[in-house]
């Protein structure tokens, strides 16, 4: 636990795009997005930011269904709202058709009967739909619906939620819920200083551990319990919180995303602002995804795509709520790192070695301290102890004046950005002195000082008062959480330094290739290999010399033109896996072999009842590294681009990386770096290095195709893409394309 501080365009978004001739205008959340702020498909390139100030700090609040009858749920909620309104300076107006007053406050039968405009309407009713329709003429800015029984319950509930969402859109107000709770109206401590954590959760209970960080002195500014997200969603709150000066980090518990594109736009806004977003995203397993859907009725999305999209936009994904607490708090509080180097400092060689192993395996950089620095440390640490990193002080120097000297000397090294001191257990009075020295040193430096307090008790004075009372020391309870949070901290600042938004690289006007490609599309059908390769040619992707023939004599003539040796393949819209059916012949070197191959291929197709558009006679391309590049559609994010090791073993190896367009060259190269088989491109066992630049160019052309043909292309599979030796390019040997 960290210490205290005192100091895809999915259907929903597509439905909001209004075509205006050649320059469509997107209307998102009531915000009109000009054509210049859209990509080639008319999708917004910037996140609309809702003005939620009056939601969190309303001047007037109507409580529809207010009650003061003891024992009723609405009474407890009304009482809590009254206390909250007093804290934030809001006026409460009870609304009930049959009551004259509630808790001594005059009651009105409807919101429309109120004498003043209402900023927020809290709906304590089983069916919020009629109330939303009544609010359409009242100019209410926001409403909250607690009622359940909507999309989380199945198809009928989802239909009811869509009716509610449609009523909200017509009304012009913004709705939180349904199936939400009172978390937004909790008591937030106002005696804490420093950057705050803003919390977004789709499950109120899952946000409790983060909320209770206040008891350890961690400042929280807001809590948005989004529920089923019929209107306001996680993305809206990320966009809003990213612009608040008091917010140092955003912590999210996400069961499913309403709209993948909106989420990426919001994450992009946070990245532009330099505000870290840390998220637990449920749905890594089929069971988790199914349970999340039953809870909030959300789409969890293919987890590999979700994971890649989050990394692409700098969202830090963690697995546990304890990691969410620790990572978000560290990122909110810590100053920008001055160096990437991490030094592990301990009183035990075993502790230092153990921690260093885990930190190095996680990707942290533990630089060897310069010899001059080691000599300096040996003024206070016995010569027989290692001080290269990790630094082992042997224990005794901690108890006297030498302890602070050692810490200051380590922090003074320019290669050191983070000092981590694991204290595996209390050993007063030395542990008390060590904790105080670390706190004092942290106050005197801009570098990050972390402590892992390993005692399972957690009631020790050194922990509860000294460490948790510090505004500068980040205190953890486990090695893993400390390492994960520090890695996220360094990665976040590395990511946001010079951040260039992928949306800035999105094409805004169609390429000349688009018209050629659209002429090849066949709605609802799969293209033959020959047609799919024509599609690739339209986007400048190299394919072998080849001719489509319908007779043996034509095949022989084509082979002469293409040049021996040749490859012959059956071509037809039904064919997806030709090799398994024996419909590929390789290395043909004579006219007789070509004639025989033609007859054999057509006989197999006739026997298998496969309709062909002809036989392809293809140039035989030299050996290289077989890769796969493809496009698929994700339910949440729309078109995605995949690259990986290809050939006949692509399904077995499953070594792929995925990204959501748009992205640029840097991201394409990052995809290659993620592959387990990346070394094959560098050349192994005497093979020459592959033409990685040509491969990157193909990936970028494919993502352009994915963006421009978003409405037409359901799937594209280039396999194998033969990446030839450096300087020789890459050739798409086979391709499959499915039209929408």
N, C-alpha and C positions, 0 to 999 in steps of 0.2 A: 504494500500500500504506500502510495506516495505521501510525503509529508505535507505540512500546511504551507500556506502563503499568506503573508500579511503585506505586504508590499505588492435509333431505332425509330428511330422515328416510328412510334407505334400508333395504333388506330386513334387513340384519344387525342394526340397532338395533331395528327393528320386531319382530323375532323375540323380542326380550328383554322385550317388554311383555306382562304377564300381566293379563288382564281380571278385575276383581273387582266385578261388578255395575256400578253407575254411577260407581265411583271406582277406575279401574284403577291398579295399582301397577307401576311400571317397575323391572325388575331389570337394571342395567347394570354390567358388569364386577364382578358380585358385590355391587354397592351397591344397596340398595333406595331408590328415589326415591318419596317420599310424594306423594299426589295433589295437594297444594298446590304441589308443585314441577314440575307438568306443565301443558302447554297444553291447549287444548280437545280436541285429538286424542289426548291421553294421552302426548305426547312429553316427555321430560325438558327442563327449563329450566335446569339447572345441570350442569356437567361433573363426572362422577365422577372423583375424583383417586386413582389407585392409589398405595399406599405402596411406592415403589421404593427406599427406603433400603437394604433388605437385598439388593437386586439389585446396586446399585453398591458397597455396603460390606458384603458377606456375612461372617458369622463362620465358616461352613464351606461348602466347595465339593466336590461330587462330580464327578469327571471320568470319564464313562462312555465306555469305549473308550480309556482312557489307554494310552500306549505309550512305551517307551524304545528301541525298535529303530531304529537309525540309518537314515536314508533314507526312512522312512515319514512321510507328512504328519501323522499323529496325534502323532508324536513331537515335531515342531516346535511344534505347538499345545500339547501337554502342557508342554513346556519354558517356553513363553511364559506359560502360566497359572501355573506354579510361581513365576516371577519376579513376576508381577502379585500373586499371593496374598501373597507376602512383603511387597510394598510396602503393601498395604492391611490387613495383619494377619489374613488369613484362613487357615484350616486346609484343606489339600488332601487329598482322599481319592480315590486312584485306584480305579476300578471296572473289572474285567475278569474274565470267567468262567474264564480259563485261566492267568492270571498270578498269581504269589505276591507280586511287588512290582514297582514301577515307579519308576525313579530312586531306589532304596533305600527307598521308602515302601511299607509293607504294603498289599497290594491285596485287595479283597473282591469276591466274584462279582456282587453286586447292591447297589443303594442300600439296599434293605431290610435288608441284613446289617450296615449301619453301626451303631455303638453310640451315635451322637449324631444329633440332627436335622440336616437339611441345608437351608441357605438357598437354594443355587443348584446346579442340576445342569447340567453342560455335556455335551451329547450329541455325541460324536464317532463317530456311527454313520450308516450309509447310509440306514436307515429308522428314524426316531425314533418312529413310531407304537407299536410294541410296548413301548418303554421308557416312553413317556408313560402307557400303560395300567398298567405295573408301578408307576409312581410314585404312582398314585392313592391308595394307602393309606399312603404314607410321610410325608405332610404337608410335602413339599418346597414351598417358596414360589414358586421361579422355576426355569425351565429355558431353555436356549439350544440351538437346533437349527441347525447349519451346513449340513445336507444340502440339495442343490438337486434339481431335477427335479419341482417342484410347479407352482403356477399359472402360472409363467413359461413353461411348456412347452406349454400348450394345455389342451384340455378334460379329457384323462385326468389330467394333473397337477393341474388345478383340483379334480377330484373327490377325488384323493388328499389335497389340502390341506384340503378340507372335512372329510374323515374325521379328519384330524389335529386340526383345530380343534374338532370335536365331542368328541374324546377329551380335549382340554385343558379344555373346559367341564365335562365330567363329573369330571375329576380335581380341580378347584379350584385348580390352580396357574396361574401366568401364564407364557406362552411368548414368547420373543423369536425371531423367525424364522418358518419356515425360510428358507434361502437368505440367511443373514446371515454375519457374519465376526467377527473378533477385535477390531474397533475399540473396543468398550466396555472392553477390557482393555489399552489402550495405556498408555504411561508419560506421565503428565501432570506438568508441572513444578510443584513446590510452593514455588518461590522467588519467584513473581510475586504481586503484590498488586493490590488494586482489584477492581471488579466484573468478573465473568467472562462469557465467551460459552459457552453450552451448545449443543452441536451435535447435530442429528438428520439422518440421511441414509438414503436407501433404496439408495444405492450407496456402498460404502466408498471407492472410488477418488475419487469426486466430493467427498468430505469432506476429502481430503488437504490441499488448499490452506488451508482454514480451520484445520485441526489444526496445520499448520506455522507458523501465526502466532505460536506460542509462541516460536519462534526469534527473533522480533522483539520479544519481551517482552509479547505479548498473552496474558492469562490465559485458559485454557480449563478448565472444571470437569468436563464430562461429554461423552461421545460415545455416542449411541444409534444403532446401525446396524440399522434396523428390518426390512430385507429384505422378505419377502413379507407380513408382518403377518398371519399366521394368527390371532394373538391380540393381543398388544401392538402398538399402532400409533402413528403420529406424534402423534395427538391425545393419547394417554395421556402421552407424554413432554412435550408442551407443557404440559399441565395440571400435571404434577409439577414441571417446571423453573420454572414461573411462581411457585411458592410457595417457592422456595429463596432465602434472603436473599443468597447470594453471586452469584446469576445476574443480570447486568445486561441481557442480551439473549439471544434464542434464534435461532440460525441453522439453517435447514432446507433440505435438498435433497430435493424431493418429486417422484417420478415419477408417482404416482397416489395418490388418496385411497381408503382402504377404506370410509369412511363420512362423507359430507358433513356430516351433522348433528353427529356427534361432533367433527369438525374445527371447526365454528363454535362449539360449546360450549367447546372448549379455547381457541380464539382469544378468545372472550368472557371467559374466566377470566383470560387474560393481560392483556387490556385493563383489566379491573377492577383487577388488581394493578399496572398501569402498566408491565408488562414488554414491551418491543417484540419482535415476532416478524418476522424477515426471512426470506423464502423465495424460492428458485429453484423454480418449478413448471414441469416439463416438460409439453409438450402443446399449445403455441401453434399448431403446425401438425399436419396429418394425419400426416406422417412422424414427427414427434417423438412424437405420441400412440401410434402403432403400435409404435415402437421401445420406448417405456417399458413398454407392455403386455407385450412379449416379454421384458423384463428382470425385472420384478417381478410381473407378472400383475395389475396394478392398473387401476382405472378412472381415466382421466384427466379425464373430464367435459368438457362443452362449455366451451371456453376463455373465452367471454364471461361465462358464469355464474361460473366459477371466479374470474375477475378481479374481477367485481363483488362476489362474496361476500367475497373477501379485503379489498377496500377497505371494505366495510360493517363489518367487524369489526377494522379497523386493522392487518391483516397487510400488511407492506411487501413487495411483489413486485418482485424484481429479475431480470435476465436472465442475467448472467454470474457465475461463481464469484468473479471479482475484485471485482465489486460486492457480492456476499454478504459477502466478507471485510471490505471497507472500511465498508460500511453497518452491519453488525452490530457491529463494533468501535467505531465512533463512537457508536452508540446505547448501547452498554454503558458507555462511559466518560464521556461528556459530561454535565455537570450541566444541570439544567433551564434553558432559555433565559430571559433576562430581558427580551428584546425580539426582534421578528421581523426587524429590519433587518440587512442584510448590507452590509458595506463591503469593497470590493476595494482592496487596497493593493499597489502595485508600484513597481519602479524604472524601468518603461518604459511610456510612454503606449500603445504598441501592445499590450503584454501586457494592460494594464488594460482597454482597450477590447474586446479579443477576449474576455476572461473575462466582462466585464460583459454583453456580448451574449448569451453562452451562458447565464449565470445568469438574466438577465431572461426569456429565452425559456422557461426551465425553470420559471418561476413564482416565483423568489426576489424578495424585495422589496429593492431597492437605493435607500434613501431619499437624497434630496439633503441633505447636511449643512447645518445652519443657517449663516447668514452669519457669525455670531460664531465658530463653530467653524472655518470656512474662514479667517477672519482670524487665528485662533490658529495654525493650521497654517502659514500663510504667514510666521510668525516664523522657521521653519526651512526652508521650501520656497520656491524662487524664485516671484515673483508671476506669471510668465508660464506656470506649470504649473497644470493643473486639479486642484483638491482637493475638488471638490463631491461626488464618488463616481462613478467610481473616483478614488482618490487617487494621483497620480503624483508621486513625490519627485525624479525626475530622476537618481537614482543617487548623487550625491556625499554627501547627508546620511546615507546608510546607513553610511558608513565612519567616522563620528565620534559624538560625544555626542548629536547631533541625532536619530539614528535611534530611540533608545529614547523620546525625548520625543514624537516623532510617533506612535508606536504607542500610548503611554499616553494621549495626547490623543484619539485616535480611540476607544479603548475606553471613555473616560470619558463619551462622548456617550450620553444615555439612550435614544436611538432605535436604538442599535447593539447587537445581540445576538451577532453573529458577525463576526469579522475574518478575511478570507481573503487570504493573500499568495502569489500564484503566482510561483515562482522558476523561470524556464524553463531555466536552465542555471547551472552553477557559475562564479563569477568571483571566486576568492580574491584578496585577503582580504575583499572587501566581502560576499560571500555568507556567509562564516563569521561575520562580525560581525552581519549581518542575522538569521541563524538563531539566534544566541545571544540577541540582543535579543528576538526573538519568544518564545523559550523562557522567558526571564526575565520578560517581561511576562505571559505566560500563567500563570506561577506566582503572580502577584500579583493575578489577577482571577478572578471566577467566570464570565466570559464565554468563549465558545468561540473559540479561535484555531486556524486551519487553515493548513497550508502545502502547496502543490503543488510537489514537487521534480521538475522536468521532465527532469533529466539521465538519459539512457538507461544510464549506467554504473552508478550507484548504489553506488559504493564510496567516495565522497567522505566525508571526516571530518565535514563539516557535516551530512551526511545520516545516516550510519551511527551516529555517536556523539551529536552534539548533538540532532538532531531525534528519532531513534528512541529516544534515551535519556531523552526527556522524558515525564513522567507527565501532562502537561497539553496538549501540542500534538498535534493530529491531523494526521498527515502522509500525503499521497496522492502517487501517481505520475502521475495523469492529471487533466485538467480535468473530464472527464465524471464520473468516480467521485467527485470532491470535490463537485461540484454536486449529484449525485444523493443522496449521503449527507447533505449539509446540508439539502436539501429534505426528505428522510425524517425527519431529526431534528426539524425545526421542525413538520412535519405531525404526527408522532407525539405530541409534547407538546400540540399544539393539539387533537388528537383525544381524548387521554386526560384533558385538563382538563375536569372536570365530566362525564366519560363516563357516559352512561346506556345500559345494556344494552338492545339490542332485545328480549331475552327478558323484560325487566321489563314490556314493553308487550304481550306476547303474551296474547291472551284465554284465560282459564282456564275459563270456562263458556260453553256455547253461547248464541248470540243467538237471539231469537225468530224470526229469519229462517230458521234452519236447518231447522225442521220443514216450513215452506212449501216451501223449496227441495228438500228430499229427496223430496217428493211429486211433483216435476216430473222427477226424474231417470229415465232409461231406460237401465239397465246395458248397456254395449257398443254404444250407438247414438248417432247424432248427433241433436241436437234441431233442429227447424225454427226459423226466425227468430222466429216467433211464440212458441214455447215458450221459446226462449233469452231473449227479452225479458221473459217472465213471471219467469224466473229472476232477471234483473236487478231487476225490480220488487220481488221478495221481499227483496232487500238494499238497497232504497231508492235504486236508481239510476234516474234519470229517463229515460223513453223517450217517443216522440211519442204523441199521441192516435192510436189506430188501432183498426180492427175487422177481424176475419177473416171473409171472406164466401165463399159458394160459388155465387153466381148474379149475373148482371149487375144484376138488379133490386135485390138486396141491396147490391151495390156502390154503386149510385146513392144508396140510402137512407143508407148509411154515410158517403158523401162529404158529404151534407147535415149529418149529425151532427158529423163531424170538422171540417168547415168548409173551403171552397175557399180557395186551390188545394190539391190533394192529390197524393200520390205513391202509385202502385200497384205492388205487388211480388208475385211468386209466392212462396209459402211452402211448403217441404217439407223433410223431413229429408235428402234427397239433395243439396240445393242448397247449394253453398259459394260459387260465384262467379256471381251472377245477372246482373250487368251484361254480362259477355261473351256471354251467351246471349240478350240482349235482353229479359230478364225484369224490367226496372225501367222504369217510365214516370213521368216527373217533370213537375210543373207543369200538371196537368190542372185546367181551370177550369169545365167544364160537364158536365151529365149525359150528353150525347152522347159527349163525350170519354171519360168513365168507362166507358160501355157498350162503346165500341170497344176501349178498353184491356183490359177484362176478356176480350173474345173473343180479342184478339190474344195475350194472355198465356197463356190456356188452350190456344190452338191450338199455340203454340210448345212448351209443356210436353208436349202430346200427341205432337207430331212428334218431340221428343227423348226420348220414353218416360220422362218424369219424373213420379213420383207426387207429387201436391200434397195438402196438407191444406187448401188454400184460397188465396184472394188477399187480401193485406193492403191495406187502404185507410188511408193514413197521413197525419197532419198534415204539411204541408210546413214545415220549420223554417228560420228565417232563417239567413243566412250567418254563419260564424264560422271558427275555426281547426279544421281536421280533424285529430284525433289518433287514435291507436290505443292501447288498453289491453287487455292479455291475460294469460292464465295458461297456462303450459306446465309439463310435468313434466321435470325434469332427472334423469338416471340416478343422479347422486350426491346432489343436494340436495333432491330432491322438488319440490314446487310452487314455481314462480318467477313473478314478476310483471314484465311488460314494459310500458313506456310509450314512445311515440314519435310522430313525424309520421305521420298516417294518410292515408286516402283511397285512390284507385286506384294511387297511386305508392309505396305503402308498401314493396313489395319492391324497387323501384328505388332509393329514397332510403336505405333501411336505416339510418335515423337513430333508434336506440332506446337505451334504458337499461334495465337489468334489476336486480332485487333478489330476495333470498331472504326470504320472510316468516319471522318477524314483523319489522315495522319500523313506525316512527311517522311523524308529519308531517314532521319534519326530513329524514328519509331520502327521503320522497316528493318533497320540494322539491329535494333534491340530485339526484334522477333527472332532473328537468326541467332543472336547471342543466347537466347533461352533454350535452344535445342540441345538435347543431350548429345546428338551426333554432329554438333557444330564443327568438330575437328576434321570431319571428312572434307569440308570445304577448304580447309587449309592445306590439304594434301597429307595422306598417311601412307606408309609402306611404299615410299617411292613415287606415289602418284603426285602429279603437279598440282599446285593450288588452283582452285576453281575460280571462275570469273564471278566473284561475289557482287561486283558492281552491276553486272548484267542481271543477276538474280534480283537484286534490289530494285532495279528498273522495272522488271516484270511485275514484282509485287505492287509497285506504285501504279503501274498501268492497270493492273487488275482492280485495285481499289478505286481508281477513277471510273472504271467500267461499272463497279458495284454501285457507286453513287449515281452515275448518270442513268443507269438502267434499273434503278431501284424498283420502279413499277412494272418492269418487264421481265427481269431475270430472277428466277427462284433459286437457281443453283448453278455453279460452275466448278468444274474439276479439271485442272490441268495435271495429268499424271501419266507418264513422267514428264517433267520439265527437265531436260538434260542440260545441266550446267557444265559447259565445256571448260577447258583450261583457261587460265587468266588471259584476257584479251580476245578470246574467241566467241564470247557471247553465250546465250542460252537459247535452246530450241524446244518448243512445245511439241513433243512426239505424239501425244494423244490428248484429247479433250472431250469433255462431256458437258452439255449445257441443257438446262431445263427452263422453259419459259413459264411465266406466271399466267 
